[in-house]
Amino acid sequence: MERGIYFDGWFKHNHCYHPSLPIRSQQMLEDLQRYHGTVLTWAGLGGGSISLPYLHHEAFGPVDPRMQVYGFMNDSEFIAECNKRGIKLFGIVFEVQGWEYPVVMSEDGKIIRMNKRAEEIEGHDWYGLREFSQNKWPDAFPTSLKDYYPDGIRDGEGNLITDLWEYCATRDMHGNPIHAQWVEVKDHEEACYQMCRNNAVWREYLKKIIMLMIDAGVPGVQLDECELPMTAISSGGCFCDSCMKLFTQYLQERRAAGLLGPEWDGIDLDTFHYGEYLKKTGSTYPEGAPFYRDYWEFQVRHVRKYFGELADFIRQYGREKYGRDIQVSGNFYNMQPAYYPIENKVDIVVTEMDHTLFRQPYYYRFCAGFAPGKPVIIAENPYGGIIPKLLTMLDQGKGYDLYRIFLLEASVYGCNMSIPYGGWMGNTIKDSFWAPRELTAGVQDFLYENERLYPRTRSKGAAVLYSYGSYYWRDSNKGSGANGMQDSYENLMDATSVAWVDPDLKPVPFWDVIRAMSDRNAQYDTLMLPDGDFRADDFTADRLSGYPMVIVPDDDVLTENQQRILLNYARAGGKVLVVGRLAEGTSLIGDLLATGNAVHVPIDPADTSYMDAFLTAFEAMYAPIAPAVCDDERVGIQRFDDENGTYVHILNYQYNADRDCIDPIAEVTVRVKDVIGRKLEILVLDGNSIPEYTVDMDNSDICIHLRHLGLYTVLAFS
């Protein structure tokens, strides 16, 4: 198990300033060891989006003796200390961010004041990507433009680039640069443009950032905002020259291959410019824009192409220069569909949640299935969820049990919640997320000492199939009002998947199905089905092996390979529950029903009541094979199995806001299949009481009756 730490380290009661992370110290190393951390995300060397000389200073610059007294060190020294301790620090590349900061300079070109203190001085100057590319302040740091670009920054045709910031920025259709509004601290003059990775000059700049990081000793590189320039779509982008040229080229290639729809007939692709076309037709963007799906798919393909280019470069540079295998990670924000084509390019998946709730097992189970066999580390998001209120409660000495659930739940359902260590609180809250040290250590001690309880094995329950070809477009356009829910509840435990549904979300069968299954404590895994286009179809029959039941929720697109595997599964006796459409244009539904091992629940597009029929069919098929059952809605359960035993995790969600604690439950019964004759061990967090229990038999199942059930209990059968 990887134990991630969200290692921004931003100061308490201060704004979180991107991208310059605070200087690291010996005390931090002691904390990381105390927390049994193995992977540090957003962890160091972020200053490349200010300038390469700034990044070099972060990595190798001298530390004032006054700070050394207290154990402070530069980033390369800190990385070396982490490496000694087996802690993997991932250098963070803020790919989409390009910064300009207010500065006051001395006569000899040294920085006297920067950022907020510089703003106070009338007539202050600026330092960032623009000044770096103009070599305006060559003496600000030990290195300057000539050390990285001896002949200046040039494009592919040899033209000199004198303003990297403007040249590489994303643009709206009117040519205006798009700001990264979510990181610009309010009421500050600092400015951040979103940069475009489709711009070859920017990609080469990112590679120089990566080289510096590997030179500084990082064992891994994390590419943040790895979907850029799709980041800019909601802000009206991107219509920069690179995107427009590449899109037109893409359309020409698609037309030559016969892959453009009839709506493109009559459009001259030799002169086509998407931005100019939208302006000429008076179209809105992105909602309601003509050809928007074509443009979105074009961008996804280029995300795959250019993220892959950087991932390959990371590995190549590490091997060729140092003989080291550098790991690659990326921020797969909320596991959006655009990331699936690049999942095979990373070693560790990090996903920043769209909004953070309590009790969302369906989300964690989906994340675990998104990248099978790979560690998945979750990072909370300060916008649209529980985090602002939880932080306030912790500062007041409250919410301790809620915080324990927040940390534990991801591990219970197959992922890992990163420890907030000075974590980001957005651009409006003047604070960072620090939790009480011993409270955090108590949970981390349990995860570390009992790692055996969390094997990444297949469920003995159901497999739910997510067809990428069926869902990538629906999921990308289902809408979300999550950011407006921040203050929509009084009791934090109301912000759960059970109690809260985003009113702006359009019903999507896959998500409706797995959410309903999780609410009923069903045991299942989600399996990804590649579409064979955006992602090569490498799905094999082995992926279904061991599952007694498969659920296929409105998978209207399946490859021939996937159709064959599913049909053979049913013919071999596996149970299949089809919800809605299945491989439209084929006879697959009829063929499955003919096996006698399949049930079909139709979906009327105008009616969502199909869920009642689904649950009736599901419960009838699932009950005989259910590997673990608990009907008490106050708890969540998850079963893991490996060659050494069976482990049933029980989370008690019964939070009492008046008492500010999880109330023990008087009695809970858990039924477990196929554990007769095994030794039962009950584990709880340190300081918690082991519940009283009795055991009896019900046919081949064992029933464990637990009394006075606390916050977290594990039943281990060995």
N, C-alpha and C positions, 0 to 999 in steps of 0.2 A: 504494500500500500504506500503510495506517495502521500505525504502529509504536507500540503501546500501552505505557504504563508504569503498573504497579500502584503508585500513588503515595501510599501511606499515610504513608510517611516516619516510622513509629514508631521509637523509639530502640533501638539494639542493647542486648541484655541487659536489657531492660525489658519489662514486660508491655505488651500492646497494649490500650490503653484506648479503648473506644468511648464516645461518637462524636467525642471531641475529638482532632483530629489535631494533631501538633506544629506549632509556628510555622515558617513557611517562610523560606528564606534565599537570598542571592545564590549561594552555592555550589550549591544545588539547581538553579538555572537553568543554571549551567555544566555540571552533570552531565546535565541533560535535553538540552542541545545536544550534548554529547559522545556521548550515546546516540541521537541523531537522533530523539528522541521527537516524536510528532505528536498523541497523545491521552493524557491523564492520567485514569485511572479511580480511583474512591474518593479523590479528589484534594484536596478542600478544603471548607470551610464545612459541616462535619458536625454542628455544635453545636446545630442546631435542635431535636433531640430531647432536649436539656437545657432549653432555653428560647429564646425569640426574643431577649431581651436578650443572652444568651450568644452567640448567632449573630451579632448585630449587632457585638458586641465582636470576634469573630473577623474579621469583614469589615472593620471601620472603626476599631477601637480603636487608641489610641496605642501605640507600641512604645518601651519604655524605651531611653534613649540607650546604656546599657551593652550592650544587645543590638544596637542599630543599628550600633555599632562593628564588629560581626561580620557585618553584612549582613542581619540579620533584618528582616522587614517583615510587616505585616498581610496578610490574604488578598486584599483588593481590590488592594493594591499589587502583590502577587505575580501575581495574575491579569492585571493590566495589562502586566506585564513578559512574561508568557507570550504574551499576545496580540501584542505587538510582534514576537515571535520565531516566530509562526505555530504555536504550541503550544496545542492546545485543552484547557483544563482544565475538566473536568466537575464542577460542584458536586454533592456527594453527599447525597441525601436518604435518611436511614435511616428508611424509611417505617414499619417495624414496631416501632421502638424508642422507648420512653418511659422516661426516666431520672430517678433520684433519687441524688444524691451526698452523702456526709457533708461538712459544712462547719463551720468555726468562724467566727463573725461578730464584728465589732467593735461597740462601742456605737453607732456611727453607721451600722450596717447594711452594712459593707463586708466582703468575703470576706478572711479572714486565712489560713485553711488550707482545703484541699479534698482530698477523696478520701482516700488512704492516710494522709497526715499528719493529717488531721482525725480519723480513726478513733482515733488515739492519745490524744485528749482526751476525758476522761469528760464525759458530758452534752453532746456535740456536737450540732449541729443538722443540718438538711438543706437542700439546694438542688436544685431540678429543676422538672419540669412542675407538680407540686402547688403549690409555693410561688409559681411564676410566676402561676398562675391565681388564687391567693389574694392576690396582690400583697403577699406577706409581707415581701419584702426589696426595696422599690422603689428603694433607693439602691445596690444591689449593682453595677449597671451604669448607664451613662448613659441607657438607655431602660428602660421598665417596662411593665407590663400596659396602662396607659392609652394608650400610644403605638400600640398595635396593636388594642386593643379598648376604645375610649373608654367604652362602656357595659357593660364586662365581657363575658365569654364567655357566649354564650347559645345555646340550642338552637333548632330551627325553630319552636317555639311561644313563644319569648321567655323561657323559664325560665333563670335565672342558673346557670351551671356554676361551682362553687367548687373543684372538684378534677378538673382535666383528666385527670390521670394515672389516677384510678380510673374516671372516666366513659367514657373511650375504650378501656379495656383489653379484650382478648379474654378470654373466660370459658369455663371448662369447664361441663358440664351441671349442676354443683352451685353455679355462680355464683362460683367462685374465679378470681381473675385468673391468667393464664398468664404465666410468666416467659420471657424470651428467654435461655434457659440458656446458649446457645453464646457469648454475648458478656459475660456476667457473669464477671469475673475471680475465680477461685477464692480463697477465704480473704480476700475483701474484703467490706465491708459494702454497697458500691454495689448498686443494684437496678434491674433493667430489666424492665418489663412489655412483652409484645407488645401492640401497639395495633391496632385494627380499622378498616380503611379503609371498611368498609361504614357506619361511623358518620359522619354528615354533619359533625359538629363536628370530627372529626379531619381530614376532607378539607379543610375550610376552614383548619385550622391548617397543614396541609401546603402549601396555596397561599400562605400568608404566608411560610413558609420559602422557597418558590420565588421569590416577589417579592423578598425580600432578596438572594437569590443573583443574580438578574438585575440588580438595582440595583448589585451589587458587580462586575458586568462579565463574568460567566461567558459563554462562547460555547455552553455546553451544560449540561444538567442530567441527572444519572444518578439514576434511581429504583431504589434498592436494595430487596430483598425485595418485588419488584413483583407477587408472587402473593398478598400478604396479603389476607384473613386465612387463606388456605389453609396458610400457614406454621404455624399453630397446630394443624392437624388431628392430627399425630402426638403432640401433647401434650394431646389431648382437647378441642380447640376447633373452631370458635368457636360459643358459645351465648349471646353477648351479646344485649341487647334488639334492637339493630339487625338482627343476622343472623336472629333468630327472626321478627321482623316481616316482613322482606323475603322469607324463605323461605316463610312462610305465604302472602304475597301472590303469590309466584311459583307456588306450587302451585294457588292459586285460578285464576290466569290459564291455567295448563296444563290444568286440568280444563275450563274454559270452552272451550278450543280442542280438546278431545278428545285430549289428549296424555299423560294420566296412565294408567298401566297398571292392570290389574284389581286389583292388590294394594292399591290405594287405595280400592276400593269399601267403603262403610260407614264411612269416616272423615270426621268432621265438620271440614271445613277452616275453618269460621267460628271454631272454638275451638282449633284444632290448635296445639300448641307442641312442636316437635321434641324439645327437651331434656326436657320433662316427660313426653312419650310414652316416651322411652328409659328414664327412671327408673321409670315405672309398669310397663313391661314387663320390667324387670330386664336390659336389653340392654347388651352391651359396645359400646364405640366407640373407634376407627372399625371395627376388624375385627369382622365378624359383625353389624354394626348393621343393622336393617331400614331400608330406604329410603336407605341410604348413597349409592348411585349417584345418586339424585335430588338429594341434598344436595350431592354433589361437583359435579355438572353445574350446579346453581344457583350455586355459588361461582365456577366458571369463567366463567359468563356475567357475573357481577358483577365479576370481575377485569377482563374486557374492558371493561365499562361504566365503571368508576371509574378504571382506569389510563388509558383513553382520555380521560376527563374531565380528568385532570391533564396528560396530554400535550398536549391541545388548549389548556389554560390556559397552559402554558409558552409555546407558540408565539404565542398571542394576546397575552399580556402583553408579550413581547419586541417584537412588531411594533407594538402600539398605543402603548407608552410610549417605546420607543427606536428604532423602525424597524429592528430587528435580527431576523434569523432565528436563533432559538435551537434548537440541535440537541437531540434527546431520545435518551437511552439508558436501558436497564434491565438489571438483573442477571437474566438468564435462567438460573437455577441449573440446571446440568447439562442444559439444553435440554429440560426436562420438558414434557409435552404442554400444560399449562395456559398456556404462553407463546405457543403458535402463534397463538391468536386475537388476540394483541396485537402480533405481529411487524410488522404493517403500520403500527404507530404509532410505531416507532423509526427513527432514522437510522443508528445504530450498535448492533450487538448485542454485549453483554458477557456472557460466561457463566462463572460460577465452577464449576469441575469438582466433581463429587461426590467423586471421588478421582482423584489424579494418578498416572499410570503412565508408564513409558517404552513406546514402540512401541505406540501405539494409533491407527493411521491411520484405522480405521473410525470412530472418534469424531470426528476432525477433518473427515473427509469428510461425515459427517452434519451437523455444525455448519455447514459451508459451504453445504450444500443447504437448511438450515433457513431461511436468509435470503438467497436468491440476489440477487447484485448489491450486497449491503451488506457493509461491513467486519464481520468477526467477531473479537473480541478475547477471548482465553482468559485466565482468571485461575486460578492454582493454588489448591488447598484444602489447609490444613494437617492436616485430619483424614482418616485412612484412605488413605494413599498414600505416595509416596516422599519428600515434602518434609521431614519431620523429620530423616530420616537424611541426605538430601542436604545440608541446611543444616549438620549436624554435620560432614560430610565437608569441605565447603567451608571451614568455620572451621579445620579441621586442614590446609588446603592440599591436600586430596584432591578427587577427583570432578570434576575440571575437564572432562574429556571428557563425562561424564554430563550436566553442566550445559549444555554446548554442544548436545548432542542435545535436551535438554529445551527449549531456546530455539528450535532450528531446526525441529523436527519439525512444529509447527503450521503454519509458513509453507510447508513442503514440501507439505503436504496441504490448502492452501487457506485457512488462517486466520492468526492472528498470536498468538504467546504474549507476554503482557505481561511486561515486565521487572520483577522484584520489587525495588522500591525502598522498603525498610523495610516489606515486606509482612506481612500479618496471620499470626500463628502461633497463633491460637486463644486460648482463655481459660485454658489450663493451662501452656503452654510460655512461660517467661519470656525471650522473645527475639523478634526480628523478622527477616524474611528480607532480608538484604543479601548480595549476591554480590560477589566481587572486581571492582573497577572495570574494569581493563584486560581481564579475561577477558570481561566483558559487552560492553565497547566493541568487542572484536574481532569478535564475532558481529554486533552492530548495524552496524558499518562495512560488513560484507559485504552485509547486507540493504539498506542504504541505497544503496551504490554499484552494486548489481546488481538494482535493483527490476524491471528489464525481464524478469528471469528468472521472475517470479511473476505472470503475467497471470491474471486471474480469468475464464478462458474455459472453455467446455464441454469435457469429456473426449471424445476420439475413441474411447473404449471403450464401456462399457455405462451405461445409466441404470437405477437401482434405485428403484422407486416406493414411497414411504411414504404409505399412505392414512390420513389423520387419522381418518376415520370408523371404520377398521378397528382402529386401534392406540391411540387416546387412552386408552381405559379399560384395556386390557391393560398398556400401558406405565406407567400410573399405579399399578398394583397388582402389578407383577412382583416386588417385594421387592428388597432390597439388603442385603448383609452387608459392604459395603465398609469401613465404619468399624472393623470388627474385624480387618482384614488388615494393620494398620500394622506389626506386628512379626512377620509370618508368613514372612519371607524373610531370608536372610543376604546374598546378592548382590543389589544394587539392580536389576540387569538382569533378575532373576527376576520383577520386578513389571512384566510386559508383557502385552499382550493375547494374545500367543502362548503364554506360559508360565503365565499365571494366569487362572483363571475363578472368579468369585464363586460358591461352592457354594450360596448362598441364592437365586440368581437362577433364576427359572423360564424354561425355554426359550421364546423368542419368535422366530418364523421370520425376521422382518426382520433382527433383530440377529444371529441365527445365520448368515444368508446373507452379510451385508456383512463380518462378522468373518472368515468363511472366505475370502471373496474377497480381503480385505486380506492375510491370511496367505499368499496365493499371488501377491501383487504384481499382482493384476488392476487395471486402470485403469477407474474408474467414478465417476459422480456419483450422489448421492441427490437425488431430486426429491420435493417435498411435494405431495400431492393434498388440497386443501381438501375438507371434508365438505359444504359448502353450508349449514351451520347455524351451528356455532360460528365458522366462517370461510367467507365467500362463495366460491363456486367460480369462480375466475378462471383456471382451468387452460385453456391453449390448445394447439392442435396444434404451434405453434412450439416449445413446450417440449421436444418429442421430436425436433425437426428436428436432423439431424446425428448422431444416435446410431444406429449400425448394429444395436444390440441393446438390448432392454428386458427387465428382470427384474421380475416382479410377485410378491412373497413374501406369500402368504396375505392378500391384500387382499380380504376378504370383502364389504366395502362400497365401492362406487364410484357416483358420480353418473351419470346418463344421459349427461351431457356427456363424462365421462371414459371411459365405455364406448365411446362413438362414436369418440372420438379414438384409443383403443387399437386398435379394430378397423380403422379406416382406415389406421393406421400399418402393421398387418400386411398389409392388402390392397395397400399400396404397396410391399411387399417387405421391411419391417423385421422382424427376428427377435424373437420374444417367448418368454420362458421363464417359465411360470406354475408357482409352487410353492404347493401347497395349494389353498385356496378362492379363488374369484374372482367377485365380484359375485353373491353367492348369490341364488337366485330368478330368475336370468336365464339365457339361453342363450349367454352370452358365451364360455365356454370352448369349447363346440362350434363356435361361429362362428369363433373364432380358429384352431382346429385345421383347419377346413375350408379355410383359406387356404393351408395347406401351409407356413406360416412360423412355426408355434408348436409348442412342446413343453410337455406338462403332467406335472409330478411331483406325485403325490398325497401327502397327509400323513395318516397314521394318528395321531389325537390321543394314543393310548396308546403310541406308538413314535417315538423321535427319530432312528431310523436313516434317515429320509428324506434326511438330509444327504448320505449316500453317493450316493444316486440323483441328488440335485441336482448334486453336484460332477461326476458322470459326464456329465450332460446339459450342465452349464455349460461344461466344458472342451471338449466337442465343438463347441458353438456359438461359444464365445469365441475359440478358437485361430485360426481364419482371419482374425479382425478385430482381434486384439490389437495395439494401437498401439506397445506397448513391453513387452518380456518379459525377466525375469531370474529364473531358477529357483533362485538361491542364497538359501536361507532366512536367511542371515546379514545380508542387506541388504534395505532397502525402497526402492522406486522410485516416482516420480511423474512423469508427462509433462504438460507444458503446451504449448499451441500458440497463436500469434497471427499476425497478418499479417506479422510480421518474422522468425519462425522457430519452431523447436521446441526445447524445453528439457526435458531428462531429468535429474531430481534423484535422486541415489543416496546413501542414508544407510547407513553401516556400523554395525551394532549389536553387533559382536563385541567386547564388553567383557571385559577380562581383570582380574578383581578383584585378583589377586596383584600385577600390574604397575600397576593403577589407570590403565588407559588403553584406548582402542580399539585392538585389534591390527590392523595392516594385513592384508588378505586377499591371498593370493598371486596369485590370478587370478579374475576375474569376467567373465562375458560378458553383454552387454546387446544384445538385438535391437531395432532401431528400424525402424518402417515409414514409408515415404513421405518419406524425407529424402535420396534419391539426388541427387547434384549440389550439395548444400549444403556450405558450409564448416563444419568442425567446430572448435569452441573448447572447451577444458577449463578449468574454473574450480574453485578450492579456496579454503578459508579462508587468510588470510594466515598465513605461517609453516608451512604444510603443503606437502608435496611433491606436485607434479602426477604422477599415476601414469603409468607407461609404458603404451603401448597400440599395438595393431595393428588394422587394419580390413579386413574382407573382406565379400563379398556372399553372400547366400543368397536366391536368386530376387530378389524385389523388396525384401528387407530388408537393412539394413546391420547387421553384427555388429561390435561394438566389444569387443575383448579387453583388459581393463584388468589391469595387474599392479601389485602393491603398493598396493592400494586403501586410502586413508586414511578418515578419519571422514566426510567429506562431499565429494562431487564432483558437478559439474553438467556435463552434455554439452549444449552450445549449438550448434544447427545453424542457420546464418543464410544 
